[in-house]
Each structure stands twice: as C-alpha cells, then as structure tokens.
Amino acid sequence: MKIGIMVSEGPYNHQASDTAYLFARTAIEKGHKVPRVFFYHDGVNNSTKLTQPPTDDRNVVNRWSKLAEEHGVDLVVCIAAGMRRGITDDILAPGFRISGLGQLVEAGIQCDRFLTFGD
C-alpha cells in the first residue's frame, strides 16, 4: 500500500511531527511505501537545518532526513508556507525540497491512503 502524509505542525510545539515520523517509519518497516511527506503551514519548520535541539533531546529534523535517505521518501516543503516563515533552499536540511501544492495533490491521487498530522 502507498501512503501519503501531510505534516502541518512544527517539530517541537506539537506531537504531530513525532507521530507522523513514527507512523511513516513503522509503515515502511511493515512493507508499505511512503513515497511523499508534504510539510504545510507550521510543518515547514521540520525542514530547517538551523534547528539545534539540546543533545539529550530528539532531533526531529535529522530523523526526517535519515528516513528520506534510507527509504527514498520525498520530503516536500510547501513553497508558500515556507516563504511566510523564512524557509528557503539554502537552509533546508538534507532530503527536503521546496515545491508547490501540486505535489500535495499528486500524493493524494497516487497514494492508496493519505493521512494528515496536525491541524
């Protein structure tokens, strides 16, 4: 089964990003495909390499980057939401890319299921 995901909350102010990541990782481990995760609204804050959590805390951004690297998950940051929050190509963490809402629509069409995490 192909599962698309949208994350619309930031990495440290809500559990949505953690839950989405854990869901995606578990789905992949169970043999499903997660071709794309779309980051929208405050969810775009999951993409910045400027995030520097304390060493005893989880690094949400690095988790997503590692998932993309190991499993080929396309991590798409909404361009409009990113621009409103100062997210540009030069501060994106590895594995993330900026694109438009067409990528969200495409994921909804191509995936068997589409889940949203956050408001």
C-alpha distances in whole Angstrom, upper triangle without the diagonal:
4,6,10,13,17,19,23,25,27,27,30,30,28,25,22,21,22,19,17,17,17,14,12,14,13,9,10,12,10,8,5,6,9,10,13,15,18,21,23,27,28,24,26,28,25,26,29,31,34,33,35,34,36,36,35,32,29,28,25,25,26,22,20,22,22,18,18,20,19,15,16,14,16,18,20,23,25,28,30,29,30,33,34,33,35,32,32,31,34,33,29,28,26,22,23,24,26,24,25,23,21,19,18,18,16,13,13,13,11,8,6,8,11,13,17,19,22,25
4,7,10,14,17,20,23,24,24,27,28,26,23,20,19,20,18,15,15,16,13,11,13,13,9,10,13,12,10,6,5,6,7,9,12,14,18,20,24,25,21,22,25,22,23,26,28,31,30,32,32,35,34,34,31,27,26,23,23,23,20,18,20,19,16,15,18,17,13,13,11,13,15,16,20,21,24,26,25,26,29,30,30,31,28,29,27,30,29,26,25,23,19,20,20,22,21,21,19,18,15,14,14,12,9,10,11,8,5,5,7,9,11,14,17,20,23
4,7,10,13,17,19,21,21,24,25,22,20,16,16,17,15,11,13,13,10,8,11,12,8,9,13,12,11,7,6,5,7,8,9,12,15,17,20,21,18,20,22,19,20,24,26,29,27,29,29,32,32,31,28,25,24,20,20,21,18,16,18,18,14,14,18,17,13,13,11,12,13,15,17,19,22,24,23,23,27,28,27,29,26,27,26,29,27,24,23,22,18,18,19,20,19,19,17,17,14,12,13,12,8,9,11,9,5,6,5,6,7,11,13,17,19
4,7,10,13,16,18,19,22,23,20,18,15,14,16,14,11,12,14,11,9,13,14,11,12,15,15,14,11,9,6,7,6,6,8,11,13,17,18,15,16,19,17,17,21,23,26,25,27,27,30,31,31,27,24,22,19,19,20,17,14,17,18,14,14,17,17,14,13,10,10,11,11,14,15,18,20,19,20,23,24,24,25,22,23,23,26,24,21,20,20,16,15,16,17,16,16,14,14,11,9,10,10,6,7,9,8,6,8,6,5,6,9,11,14,16
4,7,10,13,15,15,18,19,16,15,11,11,13,11,7,9,12,9,8,12,13,11,13,16,16,16,13,11,8,9,7,5,6,9,11,14,15,12,13,16,14,15,19,21,23,22,25,24,27,28,28,24,21,20,16,16,18,15,12,15,16,13,13,17,17,15,14,10,10,10,10,12,13,17,18,17,17,21,22,21,23,20,22,21,24,22,19,19,19,16,14,15,16,15,15,13,14,11,9,11,12,8,9,12,12,9,11,9,6,5,6,8,11,13
4,6,10,12,13,16,17,14,14,10,9,12,11,8,11,13,12,11,14,16,15,16,19,20,20,17,15,11,12,9,6,5,6,7,10,11,8,10,13,12,13,17,20,22,20,23,23,26,27,27,24,21,19,15,15,18,16,13,16,18,15,15,18,19,17,16,13,12,10,9,10,10,14,15,13,14,18,18,18,20,17,19,20,22,21,18,18,18,16,14,14,14,14,13,11,13,11,8,11,12,9,10,14,14,12,14,11,8,6,5,6,8,10
4,6,8,10,13,13,11,10,7,6,10,10,7,9,12,12,11,14,16,16,17,20,21,21,19,17,13,14,11,7,6,5,6,8,8,5,8,10,9,11,14,17,19,17,20,20,23,24,24,20,18,16,12,13,16,14,11,15,17,15,15,19,20,18,18,14,13,10,10,10,11,14,15,12,13,17,16,15,18,16,18,19,21,19,16,16,17,16,13,15,14,15,15,13,16,14,11,14,16,13,14,17,18,16,18,15,11,9,6,5,6,9
4,7,10,12,11,10,11,8,8,12,12,10,13,15,15,15,18,20,19,21,24,25,25,22,21,17,18,14,11,8,6,5,5,6,4,7,9,9,12,14,18,19,17,20,20,23,25,25,21,19,18,14,14,18,17,14,17,20,18,18,22,23,22,21,17,16,13,12,10,10,13,13,10,12,15,14,13,16,15,17,19,21,19,17,17,19,18,15,16,15,15,15,13,16,15,12,15,17,15,15,19,20,19,20,17,14,11,8,6,5,6
4,7,9,7,6,8,6,6,10,11,10,12,15,15,16,18,20,20,22,24,25,26,24,23,19,20,17,13,11,8,8,7,5,4,8,8,8,11,14,17,17,15,18,17,20,22,22,18,16,15,12,13,16,16,14,17,19,18,19,22,24,23,22,19,18,15,14,12,13,16,15,12,13,16,14,13,16,15,18,20,21,18,17,17,19,19,16,17,17,18,18,17,20,18,16,19,21,19,19,23,24,22,23,20,16,14,10,7,5,7
4,6,6,7,9,8,7,10,12,11,12,15,16,17,18,21,22,23,25,26,27,25,24,20,21,18,14,13,9,9,8,5,5,7,5,6,9,11,13,13,11,14,13,17,19,19,15,14,12,10,10,14,14,13,15,18,17,18,21,23,22,22,19,18,15,14,12,13,16,16,12,12,15,14,11,14,13,16,18,19,16,14,15,17,17,15,17,16,18,19,18,22,20,18,21,23,21,22,25,26,24,26,23,19,17,13,11,9,11
4,6,7,8,8,6,7,10,11,10,13,15,15,16,19,20,21,22,25,26,24,23,19,21,18,14,14,11,12,12,9,7,9,7,5,9,10,12,12,9,11,10,14,16,16,12,10,9,6,8,11,11,10,13,15,15,16,19,20,21,21,18,18,14,15,14,16,18,19,15,14,18,17,14,16,14,17,19,19,16,14,13,16,16,14,17,18,20,21,21,24,21,20,23,24,22,23,27,26,24,26,23,20,17,15,12,11,13
4,6,7,9,8,9,12,13,13,15,17,18,19,21,23,24,25,27,29,27,26,23,24,21,18,17,14,15,14,11,10,12,9,9,12,13,14,14,10,11,9,12,14,14,10,10,10,8,10,13,13,14,16,18,18,20,22,23,24,24,22,22,18,19,17,19,21,21,18,17,20,19,16,17,17,20,21,22,18,17,16,19,20,18,21,21,23,24,24,27,25,23,27,28,25,26,30,30,28,29,26,23,20,17,14,12,15
4,7,9,9,10,13,14,15,17,18,20,21,23,24,26,27,29,30,28,28,24,26,23,19,18,15,15,13,10,10,13,10,11,14,15,17,16,13,14,13,15,18,17,14,13,13,12,13,17,16,17,19,21,21,23,25,26,26,27,24,23,20,20,18,19,21,21,17,17,20,18,15,18,17,21,23,24,20,19,19,22,22,20,22,22,24,24,24,27,25,23,26,28,26,26,30,30,28,30,26,23,20,17,13,11,12
4,6,7,8,10,11,13,14,15,17,19,20,21,23,24,26,28,26,25,22,24,21,17,17,14,14,13,10,10,13,12,11,15,17,19,19,15,17,15,17,19,18,15,14,14,12,14,17,16,16,19,21,20,22,24,25,25,26,22,22,19,20,18,19,22,21,18,18,21,20,17,20,19,23,24,25,22,21,20,22,22,20,22,22,24,24,23,26,24,22,25,26,24,24,28,28,26,27,23,20,17,14,10,8,10
4,6,5,6,9,10,11,12,14,16,16,18,20,21,22,24,23,23,20,22,20,16,16,14,15,15,13,11,15,13,12,16,18,19,20,17,18,15,18,19,18,14,12,13,11,14,16,14,14,18,19,18,20,23,23,23,24,21,21,18,19,19,20,23,23,20,20,23,22,20,22,21,24,25,26,23,21,20,22,21,20,23,23,24,25,24,26,24,21,24,26,23,23,27,27,24,25,21,18,15,13,9,8,11
4,6,5,6,9,10,10,12,14,15,16,18,20,21,23,20,20,17,19,16,13,13,11,12,12,11,9,12,12,11,14,17,19,20,17,19,17,20,21,20,16,14,14,11,13,16,14,13,17,18,16,18,21,22,21,21,18,18,16,16,16,17,20,20,17,18,21,20,18,21,20,23,24,25,22,20,19,21,20,18,20,20,21,21,20,23,20,18,21,22,19,19,23,23,20,21,18,15,11,9,5,5,9
4,5,5,6,9,10,10,12,14,15,16,18,20,21,19,18,15,17,14,11,11,10,11,12,10,8,10,10,8,11,14,16,17,14,16,15,18,19,18,14,12,11,8,10,12,10,9,13,14,13,15,18,18,18,18,15,16,13,14,14,15,19,19,16,16,20,19,17,19,17,20,21,22,19,17,15,17,16,15,17,18,19,20,19,22,19,17,20,21,18,19,23,22,20,21,18,15,12,10,7,8,11
4,5,5,6,8,10,11,12,14,15,16,18,20,19,18,16,18,16,13,14,13,15,16,14,11,14,13,10,13,16,17,18,15,16,14,16,17,16,12,10,10,7,10,12,9,10,13,14,13,15,18,18,18,19,16,17,15,17,17,19,22,23,20,20,23,23,20,22,20,23,23,24,21,19,17,18,17,17,20,21,22,23,23,25,22,20,23,24,21,21,25,24,21,22,19,17,14,13,9,11,14
4,5,5,6,9,10,10,12,14,15,16,18,17,17,14,17,16,13,14,14,16,17,15,13,16,15,13,16,19,20,22,19,20,18,20,21,19,16,13,14,11,13,15,12,12,16,16,14,16,19,19,18,19,16,18,16,18,18,20,23,24,21,21,25,25,23,25,23,25,26,27,24,21,20,21,19,19,21,22,23,24,22,24,22,19,22,23,19,20,23,22,19,20,16,15,11,10,8,10,13
4,6,5,6,9,10,10,12,14,15,17,15,14,11,14,12,9,11,11,13,15,14,11,14,14,11,14,17,19,21,18,20,19,22,22,21,18,14,14,11,12,14,11,10,14,14,12,14,17,17,15,16,13,14,12,14,15,17,20,22,19,19,23,23,21,23,21,23,23,25,22,19,18,18,16,16,18,19,20,20,19,21,18,16,19,19,16,16,20,19,16,17,14,12,9,8,6,9,13
4,5,5,6,8,10,11,12,14,16,14,13,11,13,12,9,12,12,15,17,16,12,14,14,11,13,16,17,19,17,18,17,19,19,19,16,12,12,8,10,11,8,7,11,11,8,11,14,14,13,14,11,13,11,14,15,18,21,23,20,20,23,24,22,23,20,22,22,23,21,18,16,16,14,14,17,19,20,21,21,22,19,17,20,20,17,18,21,20,17,18,16,14,12,12,10,12,16
4,6,5,6,8,10,10,12,14,13,14,12,15,15,13,15,15,18,20,19,15,18,18,14,16,19,20,22,19,20,19,20,20,19,16,13,13,11,13,13,10,10,13,13,10,13,16,15,14,16,14,16,15,18,19,21,25,26,24,23,27,27,25,27,24,26,26,27,24,21,19,19,17,18,21,23,24,25,24,25,22,20,23,23,19,20,23,22,19,19,16,15,13,13,11,14,18
4,6,5,6,9,10,10,12,11,12,10,13,13,11,14,15,18,20,19,16,18,19,16,18,21,22,25,22,23,22,24,24,23,20,16,17,14,15,16,12,12,15,15,12,14,17,16,14,16,13,15,15,17,19,21,24,26,23,24,27,28,26,28,25,27,27,28,26,23,21,20,18,18,21,23,23,24,23,24,20,18,21,21,17,17,20,19,16,16,13,12,10,11,10,13,17
4,5,5,6,9,10,11,9,9,7,10,10,9,12,14,17,19,19,15,17,18,15,16,20,21,23,21,23,22,24,24,23,20,17,16,13,14,14,11,10,13,12,9,11,14,12,10,12,9,12,12,15,17,19,23,24,22,22,26,27,25,27,23,25,24,26,24,20,18,18,15,16,18,20,21,22,21,21,18,16,19,18,14,16,18,17,13,14,12,11,10,12,11,15,18
4,6,5,6,9,10,10,10,9,12,12,12,15,16,20,22,21,18,19,20,16,17,20,21,23,21,22,21,23,22,22,19,15,15,13,14,13,10,10,12,10,7,10,12,10,9,12,10,13,14,17,19,22,25,27,25,24,28,29,27,28,25,26,25,27,24,21,18,17,15,17,20,22,23,24,24,24,21,20,22,21,18,19,22,19,16,17,16,15,14,15,14,18,21
4,5,5,6,9,9,10,10,14,15,14,18,19,22,24,24,20,22,23,19,21,24,24,27,24,25,24,26,25,23,21,18,18,16,17,17,13,13,16,14,11,14,16,14,12,15,13,17,17,20,22,25,28,30,28,27,31,32,30,31,28,30,29,30,28,25,22,21,19,20,23,25,26,27,26,26,23,22,24,23,19,20,22,20,17,17,15,15,14,16,15,19,22
4,5,5,7,5,7,8,11,13,13,16,18,21,24,24,20,22,23,20,21,24,25,28,26,27,26,28,28,27,24,20,20,18,19,19,15,14,17,15,12,14,16,14,11,14,12,15,16,19,21,23,27,29,27,27,31,32,30,32,28,30,29,31,29,25,23,22,19,20,22,24,24,25,24,24,21,19,21,20,16,17,19,17,13,13,12,13,12,15,15,19,22
4,5,5,5,6,7,10,12,13,17,19,22,25,25,21,22,23,20,21,24,24,27,26,27,26,28,27,27,24,20,20,18,18,17,14,13,15,13,10,11,13,11,8,11,10,13,15,18,21,23,27,29,27,27,31,32,30,31,28,29,27,29,27,24,21,20,17,18,21,23,24,25,24,24,20,20,22,20,16,18,20,17,14,14,14,15,15,17,17,21,24
4,5,7,9,11,14,16,16,20,22,25,28,27,24,25,26,22,23,26,26,29,27,28,27,28,27,26,24,20,21,19,20,18,15,15,17,14,11,14,15,12,10,13,13,17,18,21,24,27,30,32,31,30,34,35,33,34,31,32,30,32,30,26,23,22,19,21,24,27,27,29,28,28,24,23,25,24,20,22,23,20,18,17,17,18,17,20,20,23,26
4,6,9,11,14,17,18,21,23,26,29,29,25,27,28,24,25,29,29,32,30,31,30,31,30,29,27,23,24,22,23,22,18,18,20,18,15,17,18,15,13,16,15,19,20,23,26,28,32,34,32,32,36,36,35,36,33,34,33,34,32,29,26,25,22,24,26,29,29,30,29,28,25,24,25,24,20,21,22,20,16,16,15,17,17,20,20,23,27
4,7,10,12,15,17,21,23,26,29,30,26,27,28,25,25,29,29,33,31,32,31,33,32,31,29,25,25,23,23,22,19,18,20,18,14,16,17,14,11,14,14,17,19,22,25,27,31,33,32,32,35,36,35,36,33,33,32,34,32,28,26,24,21,23,25,27,27,28,27,27,23,23,24,22,18,20,20,17,15,14,14,16,17,20,21,25,28
4,7,10,12,14,17,20,23,26,27,23,24,26,23,23,27,28,31,29,31,30,33,32,31,29,25,24,22,22,22,19,17,19,17,14,15,17,14,11,13,12,15,17,19,22,24,28,30,29,29,32,33,32,34,30,31,30,32,30,27,25,23,20,21,23,25,24,25,24,23,20,19,20,18,15,16,17,14,11,10,11,13,14,17,18,22,25
4,6,9,11,15,18,21,24,25,21,22,24,21,21,25,26,29,28,30,29,32,31,31,28,24,23,21,20,20,17,15,16,16,12,12,14,12,9,10,9,11,14,16,19,21,25,27,26,26,29,31,30,31,27,28,26,29,27,24,22,20,17,18,19,21,21,22,21,20,17,16,17,15,12,14,15,12,9,10,11,12,13,16,18,21,24
4,6,8,11,14,17,21,21,17,18,20,17,17,21,22,26,24,27,26,29,29,29,26,22,21,18,17,17,15,12,14,14,10,10,13,12,8,9,6,8,10,13,16,18,21,23,22,22,26,27,26,27,24,24,23,25,24,20,19,18,14,15,16,18,18,19,18,17,14,13,15,13,10,12,14,11,9,10,10,10,11,13,14,18,21
4,7,10,14,16,20,21,18,18,20,18,17,21,22,25,25,27,27,30,30,31,28,24,22,19,18,18,16,13,14,14,11,9,12,12,9,7,5,6,9,11,14,16,19,22,21,21,24,26,25,26,23,23,21,24,23,19,18,16,13,13,14,16,15,16,16,15,11,11,13,11,8,11,12,9,8,11,11,11,13,15,16,19,22
4,6,10,13,16,18,14,14,17,14,14,18,19,23,22,25,25,28,28,29,26,22,20,17,16,17,15,11,13,14,11,9,13,13,11,9,5,4,6,7,11,12,16,18,17,17,20,22,22,22,19,19,18,21,20,16,16,15,11,11,11,13,12,13,13,12,9,9,11,10,7,10,12,10,9,12,12,10,11,12,14,17,19
4,7,10,13,14,11,11,13,11,11,15,17,20,19,22,22,25,26,26,23,19,17,14,13,15,13,9,11,13,11,9,13,14,12,11,7,6,5,6,9,11,14,16,15,15,18,20,19,20,17,18,17,20,18,15,14,14,11,10,11,12,12,13,12,13,10,9,12,11,8,11,14,13,11,14,12,10,10,10,11,13,16
4,6,10,12,9,9,12,11,11,14,17,19,19,22,22,26,27,28,24,21,19,15,14,16,15,12,13,16,14,12,16,18,16,14,10,8,6,5,6,7,11,13,11,12,15,16,16,17,14,16,16,19,17,14,15,15,12,10,10,10,9,10,9,11,8,6,10,11,8,10,14,14,13,16,14,11,10,9,10,12,14
4,7,8,5,5,8,8,8,12,15,17,16,19,20,23,25,25,22,19,17,13,12,15,14,11,13,16,15,14,17,19,18,16,13,11,7,6,5,6,10,11,9,9,13,13,12,14,12,14,14,17,15,12,13,14,13,10,10,9,10,10,10,13,10,9,13,14,12,14,17,17,16,19,17,13,12,10,10,10,12
4,6,5,6,9,10,11,13,17,18,17,21,21,25,27,27,24,21,19,16,15,18,18,15,17,20,18,17,21,23,21,20,16,14,11,9,7,6,9,9,6,8,11,11,11,13,12,14,16,18,17,14,16,18,16,13,13,11,11,10,9,12,11,9,13,15,13,14,18,19,18,20,18,14,13,10,10,10,10
4,5,6,9,11,12,14,18,18,17,21,21,25,27,27,24,22,20,17,16,20,20,17,19,22,21,20,24,26,25,23,20,18,14,12,9,8,10,9,5,8,10,9,9,12,11,14,17,19,17,16,17,20,19,15,15,13,13,12,12,15,15,13,16,18,17,17,21,22,21,24,21,17,15,12,11,10,9
4,5,6,8,10,12,15,15,14,17,17,21,23,24,20,19,17,14,14,17,18,16,18,21,20,20,23,25,24,23,20,18,15,13,10,10,12,11,7,8,11,10,8,11,11,14,17,18,16,15,16,19,18,15,16,14,15,15,15,18,17,16,19,21,19,20,24,25,23,25,23,19,17,13,11,9,10
4,5,6,8,11,14,15,13,17,17,20,22,23,19,17,15,11,11,15,14,12,14,17,16,16,20,21,21,20,16,15,11,11,8,9,12,12,9,9,13,12,10,13,11,14,16,18,15,13,14,16,15,12,13,13,14,14,14,17,15,13,17,19,17,18,21,22,20,22,20,16,14,11,9,8,10
4,5,6,8,12,12,12,16,17,20,22,23,20,18,15,12,10,14,15,12,13,17,16,16,18,21,20,19,16,14,10,9,6,7,9,10,7,6,10,10,8,10,7,10,12,14,12,10,11,14,13,10,10,10,11,12,13,16,14,13,17,18,17,19,22,22,21,24,22,18,17,14,13,12,13
4,5,6,9,10,9,12,13,17,19,20,17,15,13,10,9,12,14,12,13,17,17,16,19,21,21,21,18,16,12,12,9,11,12,13,10,8,11,11,8,9,8,11,13,14,11,10,10,14,14,11,13,12,15,16,17,20,18,17,21,22,20,22,25,25,24,27,24,21,19,16,14,13,15
4,6,9,10,8,12,12,16,17,18,15,13,10,7,5,9,10,8,10,13,13,13,16,18,18,17,15,14,10,11,9,12,14,15,12,10,14,14,12,13,10,13,13,15,11,9,9,12,12,9,12,12,15,17,17,20,17,16,20,21,19,21,24,24,22,25,22,19,17,15,13,13,15
4,7,9,9,12,14,17,19,20,17,15,11,9,6,9,11,8,9,12,13,12,14,17,17,16,14,12,8,9,7,10,12,14,12,9,13,14,11,11,8,10,10,11,8,6,6,8,9,6,9,10,13,15,16,19,16,16,20,20,19,21,24,23,22,25,23,20,19,17,15,16,18
4,5,6,10,12,16,17,19,17,15,11,10,7,10,12,11,10,14,15,15,16,19,20,19,17,15,12,12,10,13,13,15,13,10,12,14,11,10,7,9,9,9,6,5,5,9,11,9,11,11,15,17,19,22,19,20,23,24,22,25,27,27,26,29,27,24,22,20,19,18,20
4,5,8,11,14,15,18,16,14,10,10,7,8,12,11,10,13,15,15,15,18,20,19,18,17,14,15,13,16,16,19,17,14,16,17,14,13,10,11,10,9,6,6,4,8,11,10,12,14,17,20,22,24,22,22,26,26,25,27,30,29,28,31,29,27,25,23,21,21,24
4,6,10,13,15,17,15,15,11,12,9,11,14,14,13,16,19,18,19,22,23,23,21,20,17,17,15,18,18,19,17,14,15,16,13,11,10,11,12,10,7,8,8,12,14,13,15,16,20,22,24,27,24,25,28,29,27,30,33,32,31,34,32,29,27,25,23,22,24
4,6,10,12,14,12,11,8,9,7,9,12,13,13,15,17,18,19,21,23,22,21,20,17,18,16,18,19,20,18,15,17,17,14,13,12,14,15,14,10,10,9,13,15,14,16,17,21,23,24,27,25,24,28,29,27,29,32,32,30,33,30,27,25,23,20,20,22
4,7,9,11,10,10,8,10,9,10,13,14,14,16,19,19,20,22,24,24,23,23,20,21,19,22,23,24,21,19,21,21,17,17,16,17,18,16,13,13,12,15,17,17,20,21,24,27,28,31,28,28,32,32,30,32,35,35,33,35,33,30,28,26,23,22,25
4,6,8,6,7,6,9,10,11,12,14,15,16,19,20,21,22,24,25,23,24,21,22,21,23,24,26,23,20,23,23,19,19,18,20,21,20,16,16,14,17,19,19,22,23,26,28,29,32,29,29,32,33,30,32,36,35,33,35,32,30,27,25,22,21,24
4,5,5,8,8,12,13,13,15,17,18,19,21,23,23,24,27,28,26,27,24,26,24,27,28,29,26,24,26,26,22,23,22,24,24,23,19,20,17,20,22,22,25,27,30,32,33,36,33,32,36,36,34,36,39,38,36,38,35,33,30,28,24,24,27
4,6,8,8,12,13,13,14,17,17,17,20,22,22,23,25,27,26,27,24,27,26,29,30,32,29,26,29,29,25,25,24,26,26,24,21,20,18,20,22,23,26,28,31,33,34,37,34,33,37,37,34,36,40,38,36,38,35,33,31,29,26,26,29
4,7,9,12,15,14,15,18,19,18,21,23,23,24,26,28,27,28,25,28,27,30,32,33,30,28,31,30,27,27,26,28,28,27,23,23,20,22,24,24,28,30,33,35,35,38,35,34,37,38,35,36,40,38,36,37,35,33,30,28,25,25,28
4,6,9,12,12,12,15,17,17,18,21,21,22,24,25,24,25,22,24,24,26,28,30,26,25,27,27,24,24,23,25,26,25,21,20,18,20,21,22,25,27,30,31,32,34,31,30,34,34,31,33,36,35,33,34,31,29,26,25,21,21,24
4,6,9,9,8,11,13,13,14,17,18,18,20,22,20,21,19,21,21,24,26,27,24,23,26,26,22,23,21,23,24,23,20,18,15,17,18,19,22,24,27,29,29,31,28,27,31,31,28,29,33,32,29,30,28,26,23,22,19,19,22
4,6,5,6,9,10,11,13,15,16,17,18,19,18,19,16,19,18,21,23,25,22,20,23,23,20,20,18,20,20,19,16,15,12,13,15,15,19,21,24,26,27,29,26,25,29,29,26,28,31,30,28,30,27,25,23,21,18,19,22
4,6,5,7,9,10,11,13,14,16,17,17,15,16,13,15,15,18,20,22,19,17,21,21,18,19,16,19,19,19,15,13,11,13,13,13,16,18,21,23,23,25,22,21,25,25,22,24,28,27,24,26,24,21,19,17,15,15,19
4,5,5,6,9,10,11,12,14,16,16,14,14,11,13,13,16,18,20,17,15,18,19,16,16,14,15,15,15,12,10,7,9,10,10,13,15,18,20,21,23,20,20,24,24,21,24,27,26,24,26,24,21,20,18,16,17,20
4,5,5,6,9,10,10,12,14,15,14,14,12,15,15,19,21,23,21,18,21,23,20,19,16,17,16,16,13,11,8,8,10,11,14,17,20,23,24,25,22,22,26,25,23,25,28,27,25,27,25,23,21,21,18,20,23
4,5,5,6,9,10,11,12,13,12,14,12,15,16,19,21,24,21,20,23,24,21,22,19,20,19,19,16,14,11,11,11,12,16,18,21,23,24,25,22,21,25,24,21,23,26,25,23,24,22,21,19,18,16,18,21
4,5,5,6,9,10,11,11,9,10,8,11,12,16,18,21,18,17,20,22,19,20,16,17,16,17,15,12,9,9,8,9,12,15,17,19,20,21,18,17,21,20,18,20,23,21,20,22,20,18,16,16,14,16,20
4,5,5,6,9,10,10,9,10,8,11,13,16,18,21,20,17,20,22,20,20,16,16,15,15,13,10,7,6,5,7,11,14,17,20,21,22,18,19,22,21,19,22,24,23,21,24,22,21,20,19,18,20,23
4,5,5,6,8,10,9,12,11,14,16,20,22,25,23,21,24,26,23,23,20,20,18,19,17,14,10,8,8,11,14,18,20,23,24,25,21,21,25,23,21,23,26,23,22,24,23,22,21,21,19,22,25
4,5,5,6,7,7,9,9,13,15,19,21,24,22,21,24,26,24,24,20,21,19,20,19,15,12,10,9,11,14,17,19,21,22,22,19,19,22,20,18,20,22,20,18,20,19,18,17,18,17,20,23
4,6,5,5,4,6,7,11,13,17,19,22,21,19,22,24,23,23,19,19,17,18,17,13,11,8,6,8,11,14,16,19,20,20,16,17,20,18,16,19,21,18,17,20,19,18,18,18,18,21,24
4,6,6,7,9,10,14,16,20,22,25,24,22,25,27,25,24,21,20,18,19,18,14,11,8,7,10,13,17,19,22,23,23,19,20,23,21,19,22,24,21,20,23,22,21,21,22,22,24,27
4,6,8,11,12,16,19,22,25,28,26,25,28,30,28,28,24,24,21,22,21,18,15,12,10,13,16,20,21,24,25,25,21,22,25,22,20,23,24,21,20,22,22,21,21,22,22,25,28
4,6,9,11,15,18,21,24,27,26,24,27,29,28,28,24,24,22,23,22,19,16,13,11,13,16,19,20,22,23,22,19,19,22,19,17,20,21,18,16,18,18,18,19,20,20,23,27
4,6,9,12,16,19,21,24,23,22,25,27,26,26,22,22,19,21,20,17,15,12,9,11,13,16,17,19,20,19,16,17,19,17,15,18,19,16,15,18,18,18,18,20,20,23,26
4,6,9,13,16,18,21,20,19,23,25,23,24,20,20,18,20,19,15,14,12,8,9,11,14,15,17,17,17,13,14,16,14,12,15,17,14,13,16,15,14,15,16,17,20,22
4,6,10,13,15,18,18,16,19,22,21,21,17,17,15,18,17,13,13,11,7,7,8,11,11,13,14,14,10,11,14,12,10,14,15,13,13,16,16,14,15,16,17,19,22
4,7,10,12,15,14,13,16,18,17,18,14,14,13,15,14,11,10,9,6,5,6,9,10,12,13,14,10,11,14,13,11,15,17,16,15,18,17,15,15,14,15,17,19
4,6,9,12,11,11,14,16,15,16,12,12,11,15,14,11,11,12,9,6,5,6,6,8,9,11,8,8,12,12,11,13,16,15,15,19,17,15,15,14,15,16,18
4,6,9,8,7,10,12,11,12,9,10,10,13,12,9,11,12,11,7,6,5,6,8,9,12,9,10,13,14,13,15,18,18,18,21,20,17,16,14,15,15,16
4,6,5,6,8,10,11,12,10,11,12,15,14,12,14,16,14,11,9,6,6,5,6,10,9,9,12,13,13,15,17,18,19,22,20,17,16,14,15,15,16
4,6,5,6,9,10,10,8,8,10,13,13,12,15,17,15,12,9,6,5,5,8,11,11,12,14,15,16,18,20,21,22,25,24,20,20,18,19,18,19
4,5,5,6,9,10,9,11,13,16,16,15,18,20,19,15,13,9,9,7,9,12,13,13,15,17,18,19,21,23,23,26,25,21,21,18,19,18,17
4,6,5,7,9,8,11,13,16,15,14,16,19,18,14,13,10,10,9,10,14,14,13,16,18,18,19,22,23,23,26,24,20,19,16,16,15,14
4,5,5,6,5,7,10,12,11,10,13,16,16,12,11,8,10,10,12,15,14,14,18,19,19,20,23,24,24,27,25,22,21,18,18,16,17
4,5,5,6,7,10,12,12,12,16,18,18,15,13,10,11,11,13,16,17,17,20,21,22,23,26,27,27,30,28,25,24,21,21,20,19
4,6,8,10,14,15,14,15,18,21,21,17,16,13,14,13,15,18,18,18,21,23,23,24,27,28,28,31,29,25,24,21,20,18,18
4,6,9,13,14,12,13,15,19,19,16,15,13,15,15,16,20,19,19,22,24,23,25,28,29,28,31,29,25,24,20,19,17,17
4,6,10,11,9,11,14,17,18,15,14,12,15,16,18,21,20,20,24,25,25,26,29,30,30,33,31,27,26,23,22,20,21
4,7,8,7,7,11,14,14,11,11,9,12,13,16,19,17,18,21,22,22,24,27,27,27,30,28,25,24,21,20,19,20
4,6,6,7,10,13,14,11,9,8,11,13,16,18,17,19,22,22,22,25,27,27,27,31,29,26,26,23,23,22,23
4,6,5,9,10,11,9,7,7,10,13,17,18,17,19,22,22,22,24,26,26,26,30,29,26,26,24,24,24,25
4,6,9,10,13,11,10,11,14,17,20,22,20,22,25,25,25,28,30,29,30,33,32,29,29,27,26,26,27
4,6,9,12,10,10,11,15,18,20,22,20,22,25,25,24,27,30,29,29,32,31,28,27,25,23,23,25
4,7,8,6,7,9,12,15,18,20,17,19,22,22,21,24,26,26,25,28,27,24,23,22,21,21,23
4,6,6,9,11,15,18,20,22,19,20,23,23,21,24,27,26,25,28,27,24,23,22,20,21,24
4,6,8,12,15,18,21,22,18,20,23,22,21,24,26,24,24,27,26,24,23,23,22,23,26
4,7,10,13,16,18,19,15,17,20,19,17,21,22,21,20,23,22,21,20,20,20,21,24
4,7,10,13,15,16,13,14,18,17,16,19,21,20,20,23,22,19,19,18,18,19,21
4,7,10,13,14,11,13,16,15,15,18,20,19,20,23,22,20,20,19,19,20,22
4,7,10,12,10,12,15,15,15,18,20,19,20,24,23,20,20,19,19,20,21
4,7,8,7,9,12,12,13,15,17,17,18,22,21,18,19,18,19,20,21
4,5,6,8,9,11,12,14,15,16,18,21,20,17,18,17,19,19,19
4,5,5,6,9,10,11,13,14,15,19,18,15,16,14,17,17,17
4,5,5,6,9,10,10,12,14,17,17,15,17,16,19,20,20
4,5,5,6,9,10,10,12,15,15,13,15,15,17,18,19
4,5,5,6,9,10,11,14,13,10,11,11,14,15,16
4,5,5,6,9,10,13,13,10,13,13,16,18,18
4,5,5,6,8,12,12,11,14,15,18,20,21
4,5,5,6,9,9,8,10,12,15,17,19
4,6,6,8,8,6,9,11,14,17,18
4,6,8,9,9,13,15,18,21,21
4,7,9,9,13,16,19,22,23
4,5,7,10,13,16,19,21
4,7,10,14,17,20,22
4,7,10,13,17,18
4,7,10,13,15
4,7,10,12
4,6,8
4,7
4
